[in-house]
């Protein structure tokens, strides 16, 4: 299968492109910059720009739409341009090219603050940011535009982590400080719990969604929640760091919030089982930053 992956130069889109290549598919990348992934046929195109000609995009059979503007500012024009109009443009392209399948990459946080646990796909959705509202809009647009055209599904990811993840996320921040033996600082009691899904598991879920022509909304997660303090302790342990966990005394606005996610639908429809343990994810994130296990042995 030849698959168009939008956002192939990003963390999640790049992981999806690599996974699809590993499964033997051909990948056409569509991003604002080249993906740099060997084997990907790149097309550079900015979905935030004016409507562009699609003629130079190589042929494809299916679409994975992972491109998105991550800005949280509710007045950010790029959120509207990329996540709503850009999604419409990609769907229009899929219809014009008679695609066989469309996978939209969304996120569990479109629901807003969790109201019940575990979080399943029927949880009420009340987005708390413009970004998450735009992603929920994309889910609905995908469902509406694909009706009668091709099967489609929206994969709701939890907190994607793993190789290639950018700085500024809590895991990459902890890893960087632990590599330097600096304190890992936490607001509140460190009780906020998140489900960190490795992007390599995301890639496997996407491939299954494509080949099984899955439909509807599907959660893709690790299936277990880890508190901030548990995450910090795991990073220290895995990296053999001399860092210590320190509570800053600053409040955490999400103290005690738990993102415990039900992945039974992914299991039933995709045969999905998360394979990458958190310890392996931490090792991969550290390796990206030059860490090697044999260089960090501790007495």
C-alpha positions as CSV (number, residue, x, y, z in Angstrom):
1,X,0.0,0.0,0.0
2,X,1.2,3.5,-0.7
3,X,0.3,5.8,2.1
4,X,0.3,9.6,2.3
5,X,1.4,10.7,5.7
6,X,0.9,14.3,6.5
7,X,3.2,15.8,9.2
8,X,5.9,13.2,8.4
9,X,8.6,15.6,9.6
10,X,7.1,15.7,13.1
11,X,7.5,13.4,16.1
12,X,4.3,11.4,15.7
13,X,4.0,11.6,11.9
14,X,7.7,10.6,11.5
15,X,7.2,7.6,13.8
16,X,4.2,6.5,11.7
17,X,6.1,6.9,8.5
18,X,8.9,4.7,9.8
19,X,6.5,2.1,11.1
20,X,4.7,1.9,7.8
21,X,8.0,1.5,5.9
22,X,8.9,-1.3,8.3
23,X,5.7,-3.1,7.5
24,X,6.6,-2.9,3.8
25,X,4.4,0.0,2.7
26,X,5.5,2.9,0.5
27,X,5.2,6.3,2.2
28,X,4.6,9.7,0.6
29,X,5.4,12.4,3.1
30,X,3.6,15.8,3.2
31,X,5.2,18.4,5.5
32,X,6.3,21.9,5.8
33,X,9.9,20.6,5.7
34,X,11.5,17.4,4.4
35,X,11.1,14.4,6.7
36,X,14.7,13.2,6.2
37,X,13.5,9.6,6.5
38,X,15.1,7.3,4.0
39,X,12.5,5.8,1.7
40,X,9.9,8.5,2.2
41,X,8.9,10.4,-1.0
42,X,8.7,13.9,0.4
43,X,6.6,16.8,-0.7
44,X,7.1,20.1,1.1
45,X,3.9,21.9,1.6
46,X,2.6,24.1,4.4
47,X,-1.0,23.5,5.3
48,X,-1.1,26.9,7.0
49,X,-0.5,28.6,3.6
50,X,-2.9,29.4,0.8
51,X,-4.5,26.5,-1.0
52,X,-1.7,24.7,-3.0
53,X,-1.7,22.6,-6.1
54,X,-1.9,18.9,-5.3
55,X,-0.5,17.9,-8.7
56,X,3.1,17.5,-7.4
57,X,2.0,15.1,-4.7
58,X,2.9,11.5,-5.6
59,X,0.1,9.0,-6.1
60,X,-1.2,7.2,-2.9
61,X,-3.8,4.7,-1.9
62,X,-4.6,5.8,1.7
63,X,-4.0,8.8,4.0
64,X,-2.8,9.2,7.5
65,X,-3.4,12.8,8.6
66,X,-1.0,13.6,11.4
67,X,-0.1,17.2,10.6
68,X,-1.3,19.7,13.2
69,X,-0.5,23.1,14.7
70,X,0.1,22.5,18.5
71,X,-0.3,26.1,19.6
72,X,-2.5,26.5,22.7
73,X,-3.2,30.3,22.2
74,X,-7.0,30.5,21.5
75,X,-6.4,33.4,19.1
76,X,-3.6,31.7,17.1
77,X,-4.6,31.9,13.5
78,X,-2.5,28.9,12.6
79,X,-4.6,26.6,14.7
80,X,-7.6,27.5,12.5
81,X,-5.6,27.4,9.2
82,X,-3.9,24.0,9.8
83,X,-6.2,22.0,12.0
84,X,-9.5,22.9,10.4
85,X,-9.0,24.3,6.9
86,X,-5.9,22.1,6.4
87,X,-7.8,19.0,7.4
88,X,-10.6,19.9,5.0
89,X,-8.0,20.3,2.2
90,X,-6.4,16.9,3.0
91,X,-9.9,15.3,3.0
92,X,-10.7,16.9,-0.3
93,X,-7.4,15.6,-1.7
94,X,-8.2,12.1,-0.5
95,X,-11.6,12.2,-2.2
96,X,-10.1,13.6,-5.4
97,X,-7.5,10.8,-5.5
98,X,-10.1,8.1,-4.6
99,X,-8.3,7.0,-1.5
100,X,-9.2,3.6,0.0
101,X,-8.8,4.6,3.7
102,X,-8.3,7.7,5.8
103,X,-6.8,7.7,9.4
104,X,-7.0,10.9,11.4
105,X,-4.6,11.4,14.3
106,X,-6.4,13.0,17.2
107,X,-5.9,12.9,21.0
108,X,-7.7,11.7,24.1
109,X,-7.5,15.2,25.6
110,X,-10.2,16.4,23.2
111,X,-12.6,15.3,26.0
112,X,-11.4,18.1,28.3
113,X,-11.0,17.3,32.0
114,X,-11.8,13.6,32.6
115,X,-15.3,13.1,34.2
116,X,-15.2,9.3,34.6
117,X,-12.6,6.6,34.6
118,X,-11.5,4.7,32.7
119,X,-11.8,7.0,29.7
120,X,-13.5,5.3,26.8
121,X,-14.4,6.6,23.4
122,X,-17.9,7.5,24.6
123,X,-16.7,9.9,27.2
124,X,-18.3,13.3,26.8
125,X,-16.1,15.7,24.8
126,X,-15.8,19.3,26.1
127,X,-12.4,20.5,24.9
128,X,-10.7,23.0,27.2
129,X,-8.4,24.6,24.5
130,X,-8.8,25.9,21.0
131,X,-6.3,23.3,19.9
132,X,-8.3,20.4,21.3
133,X,-11.5,21.9,19.9
134,X,-9.9,22.0,16.5
135,X,-8.9,18.3,16.8
136,X,-12.4,17.4,17.8
137,X,-13.7,19.3,14.8
138,X,-11.3,17.3,12.6
139,X,-12.7,14.1,14.0
140,X,-16.2,15.2,13.0
141,X,-15.2,16.5,9.6
142,X,-13.4,13.3,8.9
143,X,-16.5,11.3,9.7
144,X,-18.8,13.5,7.7
145,X,-16.5,14.0,4.6
146,X,-15.6,10.3,4.3
147,X,-19.2,9.0,4.4
148,X,-19.9,7.2,1.2
149,X,-16.3,7.9,0.1
150,X,-13.9,5.6,2.0
151,X,-13.6,4.0,5.5
152,X,-12.2,6.4,8.1
153,X,-11.2,6.4,11.7
154,X,-9.9,8.8,14.3
155,X,-7.2,7.5,16.5
156,X,-7.1,9.3,19.9
157,X,-3.6,9.2,21.3
158,X,-2.8,9.9,24.9
159,X,0.6,11.5,25.5
160,X,2.9,10.3,22.7
161,X,6.5,9.8,23.8
162,X,9.6,8.0,22.4
163,X,12.4,8.4,19.9
164,X,12.5,11.8,18.3
165,X,10.3,13.5,20.9
166,X,11.0,17.3,21.2
167,X,12.3,19.1,24.3
168,X,9.9,20.8,26.5
169,X,7.8,17.7,27.3
170,X,7.9,16.4,30.9
171,X,9.7,13.2,29.9
172,X,12.3,14.8,27.7
173,X,12.8,17.4,30.4
174,X,13.3,14.8,33.1
175,X,15.7,12.8,30.9
176,X,17.8,15.8,30.1
177,X,18.2,16.8,33.8
178,X,18.8,13.2,34.9
179,X,21.6,12.9,32.4
180,X,23.2,15.9,34.2
181,X,22.4,14.6,37.7
182,X,20.2,17.7,38.3
183,X,17.1,17.6,40.6
184,X,13.9,16.6,39.0
185,X,11.5,19.2,40.2
186,X,7.7,18.6,40.6
187,X,4.8,21.0,41.3
188,X,2.2,19.9,43.9
189,X,2.6,16.3,45.2
190,X,3.4,14.9,41.8
191,X,0.2,13.0,41.8
192,X,-1.1,13.9,38.3
193,X,-1.3,10.7,36.3
194,X,-0.8,10.4,32.5
195,X,-0.8,7.5,30.1
196,X,2.4,7.8,28.0
197,X,2.1,5.8,24.7
198,X,5.3,5.1,22.8
199,X,5.2,6.4,19.2
200,X,6.4,3.0,18.0
201,X,3.2,1.5,19.4
202,X,1.2,4.3,17.7
203,X,2.8,3.3,14.4
204,X,1.7,-0.3,14.8
205,X,-1.8,0.8,15.6
206,X,-2.0,3.0,12.5
207,X,-0.8,0.2,10.3
208,X,-3.5,-2.1,11.8
209,X,-6.1,0.6,11.2
210,X,-5.1,0.9,7.6
211,X,-5.0,-2.8,6.8
212,X,-8.2,-3.6,8.7
213,X,-10.0,-0.5,7.4
214,X,-11.1,0.4,10.9
215,X,-13.9,2.9,11.5
216,X,-15.0,5.2,14.2
217,X,-13.1,6.7,17.2
218,X,-10.4,4.5,18.8
219,X,-8.2,5.2,21.8
220,X,-4.5,4.4,21.4
221,X,-2.7,4.3,24.7
222,X,-0.2,2.3,26.8
223,X,-3.2,1.3,29.0
224,X,-1.7,2.3,32.3
225,X,-1.3,5.7,34.0
226,X,1.9,6.9,35.6
227,X,2.1,9.7,38.1
228,X,4.6,12.5,37.7
229,X,6.5,11.4,40.7
230,X,6.6,7.8,39.4
231,X,7.8,9.0,36.1
232,X,10.7,11.0,37.7
233,X,11.7,8.0,39.8
234,X,11.6,5.7,36.8
235,X,13.9,8.1,34.8
236,X,16.4,8.2,37.6
237,X,16.4,4.4,38.0
238,X,16.6,3.6,34.3
239,X,19.4,6.1,33.7
240,X,21.3,5.3,36.8
241,X,21.3,9.0,37.7
242,X,22.3,10.7,40.9
243,X,19.4,13.1,40.5
244,X,16.7,13.3,43.2
245,X,13.1,14.2,43.1
246,X,12.3,17.6,44.6
247,X,8.8,19.1,45.3
248,X,9.0,22.8,44.5
249,X,6.0,23.8,46.7
250,X,4.3,25.4,43.6
251,X,0.7,24.2,43.1
252,X,-0.2,21.9,40.2
253,X,-3.5,23.0,38.6
254,X,-4.1,19.4,37.6
255,X,-3.1,17.8,41.0
256,X,-4.7,14.4,41.2
257,X,-6.1,14.3,37.7
258,X,-5.8,10.9,36.2
259,X,-5.8,9.9,32.5
260,X,-6.7,6.2,32.8
261,X,-7.6,5.2,29.3
262,X,-9.6,2.2,28.1
263,X,-7.9,0.5,25.1
264,X,-10.4,-2.4,24.7
265,X,-11.8,-1.0,21.4
266,X,-8.3,-0.8,19.9
267,X,-7.7,-4.4,21.1
268,X,-10.9,-5.6,19.5
269,X,-10.8,-3.7,16.2
270,X,-7.0,-3.5,15.6
271,X,-5.6,-6.4,17.6
272,X,-3.7,-3.7,19.4
273,X,-1.5,-4.5,22.4
274,X,1.1,-2.0,23.5
275,X,4.5,-3.6,23.3
276,X,7.0,-0.9,24.4
277,X,7.5,-0.7,28.2
278,X,8.1,2.7,29.7
279,X,11.7,1.7,30.6
280,X,12.5,1.1,27.0
281,X,10.9,4.5,26.0
282,X,13.0,6.3,28.6
283,X,16.1,4.6,27.2
284,X,15.3,5.6,23.7
285,X,14.6,9.2,24.6
286,X,18.0,9.3,26.5
287,X,19.8,7.7,23.5
288,X,18.5,10.5,21.3
289,X,20.4,12.9,23.6
290,X,23.7,10.9,23.5
291,X,23.2,8.7,26.5
292,X,24.4,5.1,26.5
293,X,23.8,2.6,29.3
294,X,27.4,1.4,29.6
295,X,28.5,5.1,30.2
296,X,26.2,5.6,33.2
297,X,27.0,2.7,35.6
298,X,26.6,3.8,39.2
299,X,28.3,2.3,42.3
